[in-house]
């Protein structure tokens, strides 16, 4: 029994260390790959805890391997948007400009009841007040209400509905699909980037455009 | 960068552990099998002294590595090999040819099984 206690303590400490090494994201909102890793690590730790005849290394080595692989994958995903789409998927717009996108609901195997339930959990009772509802890659739904229904921050006089901002440059990479969807081109983008003080699009960390034409610009730290 | 180095270090560490355990287990089992097979040949040739020497060498090799092997091998496999070697020694004491032959075959089979289990093969991975 003392052996079981010691093994449990060792495995517990190793799992905690593994989670800490993997970072805060493991503990917060989980992407699909992160959820898989978290479940696998807990299963791998449980087996040697329950079977004293099994060598501890049978649990420790796979846990360490998974931890290392998870860090490598997350660094790759940070740099590569294509891989990120493959591993994490893309957010789905379920309600666009007040209309439920039924095709997206079907694609995500989600019923209207589930959508309404999720919105209700965010204190949104009236669907007609929802301008956008986005199913994020971690499975949560983000609801953006029409401007007139949004809670007013303290001291605010009244705001302009800026709509849903669209990302045009992400970590130096131009998202051509989004650019063309807005009816814009690379020439416009270059001009906008230069007007913000950057010499080229690869120096831009984030550039977003909202429906009012407002531009949110953030240069890369190493480019400053 | 720091995280990448940590990840690389962890991966290298587990690879090193894996390769080392594979190499050491393979070497141990090969030596034991060779020693026991040699003892079997000596026994068949009627040279019981040499057979006894061979068995003692194989058993000593097993004993010296058993503790380290316990870190990567389950208790069941270790106990099975212990029992097989005990059977070999018992048959040797009794100078029972058939029994010794069978016990050595069993011990060699177990040693080969141990070595095979650590190998990176399609059968083990799949």
Interface residues (C-beta under 8 A of the other chain):
Chain A: X21 X23 X52 X53 X54 X55 X56 X57 X58 X61 X64 X65 X67 X68 X69 X71 X72 X75
Chain B: X3 X4 X6 X7 X8 X10 X11 X13 X14 X17 X18 X21 X70 X71 X72 X73 X74 X75 X76
